[in-house]
Amino acid sequence: MTPKRKQKLWVILGLVSLAAIAVGLTLYALRANINLFFSPVQIAQGDAPMARQIRAGGMVKEGSVARDPDSLDVEFTVTDYVDDLQVVYSGILPDLFREGQGVVVVGELQADGHLYADKVLARHDENYMPPEVAQALKEAGYSPADYQTSAADK
C-alpha cells in the first residue's frame, strides 16, 4: 500500500468514526427527550416507566376534579373507561378542560401511582378521544366507541 493510499484510508476511517460518534451522541440526547404515550390501561399493567417524562391520555372522569381553593393545584382522574389514572397538576388549566372531555397530560409517573403533570392539553368535543388512547384500546381488544357510548349513558 502506498503512503498516499494509507493516508486516505486513515482520513476515511477518522471521518467514519467521527460520524458514528456524532450519531451516537445525538441518539443518546434524543432518548432523554422522547415522550412516549401510555393509556391508563398500559399504566395499570406496568408498561409505563417510573420517574420519566411520559404522555398519558383519556377522558376526564366525571366528578373527579378536585381543586385546592388556596392555590392552582388540581387533582383529577383520567380514564379510558377500562382503568383510571390519578393526575396531579399545579398551574392554569386550559379553557376547554372539564369533566367528560378528552385530555392528554405530560408528566412523570411516580411510585405512589399518581402522574405529576407538567402540561395538560384539552379538546372541546365530548365525543373526542385522543388517537393514541383509541389505538391503545384497540390493541388491548376494546372498542373506543363502546366506551364512549357507555360513558354517555352514565
ZATOR-577812 format. One record per residue: x, y, z of N, C-alpha, C in turn. Coordinates in pm, whole numbers, padded with zeros to 5 digits, always signed. Each point is the difference from the previous one (the first is absolute). Layout:
// ZATOR-577812
XYZXYZXYZ
...
***
This chain:
// ZATOR-577812
+00086-00117+00000-00086+00117+00000+00090+00124+00000
-00030+00092-00087+00081+00120-00011-00032+00095+00114
+00091+00088+00035-00024+00095+00109-00121+00090-00025
-00025+00033-00125-00115+00086-00032-00131-00074+00028
-00008-00129-00037-00120-00079+00028-00019-00020+00149
+00109-00022+00071-00006-00018+00145-00055+00126+00066
+00042+00115-00048-00047+00127+00055-00150+00018-00028
-00046-00035-00120-00142+00009-00034-00082-00095+00089
+00052-00121+00022-00069-00097+00085-00017+00053+00142
+00103+00062+00055-00008+00057+00135-00099+00116+00006
-00003+00079-00103-00095+00112-00005-00144-00053-00005
-00023-00100-00084-00134-00057-00012-00041-00067+00131
+00089-00075+00061-00030-00064+00129-00030+00105+00108
+00075+00107-00001-00023+00109+00096-00137+00065-00021
-00039+00025-00125-00130+00061-00028-00115-00094+00038
+00014-00129-00030-00103-00097+00037-00012-00007+00152
+00111+00001+00070-00002-00004+00147-00068+00124+00057
+00033+00116-00053-00063+00124+00047-00150+00000-00028
-00039-00050-00117-00143-00007-00033-00073-00096+00094
+00062-00113+00031-00061-00097+00092-00015+00060+00140
+00099+00071+00046-00007+00065+00131-00109+00107+00001
-00009+00078-00106-00103+00105-00007-00139-00061+00000
-00021-00106-00077-00131-00067-00003-00033-00058+00138
+00098-00064+00063-00021-00058+00132-00037+00105+00104
+00069+00112+00002-00031+00107+00095-00137+00062-00028
-00035+00014-00126-00132+00054-00036-00111-00093+00047
+00014-00127-00024-00101-00096+00044-00011-00005+00152
+00113+00010+00068-00002+00000+00146-00073+00124+00053
+00024+00115-00061-00067+00123+00042-00150-00005-00029
-00038-00054-00113-00142-00009-00035-00074-00100+00088
+00068-00104+00045-00062-00101+00084-00058+00060+00127
+00068+00097+00055-00045+00063+00124-00119+00092-00023
-00024+00045-00123-00106+00095-00028-00124-00062-00064
-00002-00130-00015-00114-00065-00064-00112-00017+00102
-00121+00043-00036-00118-00017+00085-00086-00110-00062
+00009-00119+00052-00081-00109-00050-00141+00010+00055
-00098-00042-00079-00140+00008+00042-00042-00132+00063
-00071+00011+00113-00055-00117+00068-00144+00029+00038
-00085-00100-00016-00139+00014+00044-00008-00047+00145
-00108+00034+00070-00015-00049+00138+00006-00152+00010
-00046-00072-00103+00009-00146+00001+00146-00044+00003
+00081+00060-00085+00141-00037-00006+00073+00038+00129
-00037+00113+00059+00063+00041+00126-00039-00097+00111
-00126-00042+00004-00045-00095+00102+00069-00136-00017
+00033-00036-00122+00070-00126-00025+00149+00009+00031
+00050+00120+00029+00140+00018+00034+00091+00022-00119
-00057+00036-00115+00081+00022-00120+00073+00134+00000
-00048+00096+00077+00057+00135-00001+00119+00009+00096
+00104+00073-00040+00116+00015+00089-00030+00099+00113
+00060-00024+00114-00015+00089+00116+00102+00113-00009
-00038+00116+00053+00088+00116+00012+00067+00038-00132
-00075-00013-00109+00048+00041-00132-00114+00069-00072
+00030+00101-00078-00102+00078-00069-00077-00087-00099
-00133-00005+00017-00087-00076-00091-00122+00085-00033
-00075-00046-00099-00131+00058-00031-00105-00105+00032
-00108+00044+00059-00112-00090+00028-00127+00073-00039
-00099-00075-00041-00122+00067-00044-00123-00084+00018
-00110+00066-00008-00130-00063+00012-00104+00108+00024
-00105-00037+00068-00108+00092+00031+00007+00037+00148
-00033+00125+00031-00006+00041+00140-00125-00061+00060
+00018-00078+00105-00111-00072+00061-00095+00098+00068
-00128-00023-00019-00103+00085+00061+00011-00005+00152
-00005+00117+00063+00004+00010+00145+00136-00020+00062
+00105-00001-00080+00133-00029+00054+00088+00123+00019
-00042+00116-00049+00085+00119+00007-00010+00061+00140
+00115+00011+00066+00007+00060+00133+00101+00114-00005
-00047+00122+00024+00087+00118-00005+00030+00048+00141
+00123+00041+00023+00040+00058+00127-00038+00148-00005
-00085+00048+00092-00046+00140-00008+00110+00102+00028
+00110-00041+00063+00106+00095+00035+00115+00004-00099
-00003-00087-00100+00110-00002-00096-00053-00045-00137
+00090-00022-00092-00037-00046-00134+00007-00152-00012
+00013-00071+00114+00010-00145-00002-00134-00063-00036
+00005-00097-00089-00120-00072-00043+00033-00149-00005
-00091-00082+00049+00011-00144-00015-00123-00048-00077
+00023-00088-00095-00111-00056-00076+00037-00139-00048
-00099-00071-00049+00020-00137-00047-00019-00004-00150
+00096-00062-00067-00009-00023-00144-00036-00147-00019
-00099-00026-00082-00045-00136-00022-00009-00031-00148
+00020-00125-00032-00029-00047-00136-00116-00097+00006
-00077+00009+00107-00119-00081+00026+00033-00146+00027
+00129-00029+00017+00043-00132+00044+00072+00014+00133
+00100+00088+00004+00074+00030+00122+00007+00151+00019
+00033+00039+00123+00010+00142+00035+00142+00035+00038
+00034+00128-00017+00130+00053+00036-00020+00131+00075
+00053+00008+00120-00006+00124+00079+00107+00096-00051
-00039+00125-00025+00091+00102-00050+00002+00116+00098
+00120+00048+00031+00019+00117+00085+00064+00107-00087
-00059+00118-00001+00050+00109-00084-00004+00130+00079
+00101+00081-00017+00004+00131+00063+00022+00103-00110
-00102+00079-00025+00009+00100-00105-00137+00035-00051
-00002+00082-00103-00126+00042-00059-00040-00103-00104
-00120-00052+00015-00051-00100-00094-00050+00067-00128
+00000-00071-00111-00053+00057-00125-00147+00036+00016
-00046+00098-00076-00140+00043+00006-00096-00113-00032
+00041-00092-00086-00087-00108-00044+00002-00120+00093
+00076+00006+00110+00008-00111+00093-00128-00008+00083
-00062-00115+00003-00113-00027+00088-00026-00150+00003
-00085-00040+00092-00031-00141+00017-00069-00054-00126
+00034-00123-00035-00059-00062-00117+00068+00036-00131
+00108+00078+00006+00071+00042-00120+00129-00079-00016
+00048-00009-00123+00126-00067-00028+00118+00087+00036
+00101-00059+00063+00122+00072+00036+00121-00088-00028
+00112+00067-00018+00130-00065-00002+00085+00076+00100
+00062-00072+00093+00084+00062+00101+00143-00046-00021
+00094+00092+00026+00142-00030-00011+00059+00017+00139
+00065-00105+00049+00059+00007+00133+00071-00128+00036
+00028-00015+00130+00074-00115+00050-00089-00087+00088
+00004-00129-00023-00072-00097+00082+00086-00032+00120
-00057+00013+00119+00075-00026+00123-00042-00133+00062
+00075-00044+00099-00023-00129+00064-00136-00006+00071
-00054+00115+00039-00129+00000+00068-00117-00020-00096
+00028-00016-00130-00103-00026-00100-00060+00125-00061
+00044+00118+00043-00049+00126-00054+00093+00047-00111
-00058+00066-00098+00078+00065-00103+00006+00149+00034
+00118+00051+00022+00018+00142+00031+00025+00072-00132
-00101+00074-00043-00001+00057-00135+00070+00136-00005
+00070+00021-00110+00059+00130-00032-00089+00077-00097
-00071-00074-00085-00088+00061-00101-00131-00077-00006
-00108+00072-00026-00130-00061-00024-00053+00058-00131
-00030-00087-00095-00053+00042-00129-00143-00052-00010
-00094+00084-00042-00142-00038-00001-00061+00026-00137
-00106-00076-00028-00080+00018-00121-00143+00028+00040
-00078+00058-00089-00133+00047+00037-00115-00095-00029
+00015-00092-00090-00112-00086-00039-00019-00111+00102
-00122-00018+00050-00024-00103+00100+00018-00140-00056
-00003-00015-00130+00021-00131-00061+00146-00025-00035
+00084+00098+00026+00141-00011-00037+00072-00099+00092
+00078-00085-00060+00092-00085+00075+00135+00014-00070
+00106+00032+00074+00130+00015-00065+00034-00123-00084
+00057+00019-00119+00028-00113-00088+00085-00108+00065
+00095+00043+00086+00085-00097+00067-00081-00088+00092
-00099+00059+00069-00085-00078+00091-00085-00098-00079
-00058+00046-00110-00082-00087-00085+00084-00117-00052
+00123+00028-00043+00088-00104-00051+00036-00099+00111
+00029+00052+00120+00036-00088+00112-00116-00089+00038
-00122+00054-00004-00117-00082+00031-00020-00109-00104
+00021+00034-00128-00014-00100-00106+00102-00112+00019
+00124+00038+00034+00104-00101+00021-00029-00088+00119
-00069+00055+00100-00035-00077+00119-00127-00083-00022
-00061+00013-00118-00118-00079-00031-00131+00068+00036
+00003+00130+00023-00120+00075+00036-00037+00093-00115
-00128+00035-00006-00047+00092-00102-00022+00137+00063
+00071+00104-00043-00020+00133+00057-00144+00049-00013
-00068-00037-00107-00139+00045-00019-00091-00057+00109
+00025-00125+00040-00080-00060+00106+00016+00075+00131
+00121+00043+00031+00024+00070+00125-00055+00142-00003
+00002+00061-00116-00056+00133-00011-00151-00004+00020
-00068-00099-00057-00146-00009+00017-00035-00039+00142
+00082-00087+00063-00029-00036+00140+00026+00117+00093
+00094+00085-00034+00027+00119+00082-00112+00101-00018
-00054+00010-00118-00110+00094-00024-00127-00042+00074
-00016-00133+00022-00117-00050+00072+00009+00025+00150
+00123+00019+00052+00017+00017+00146-00044+00134+00048
***
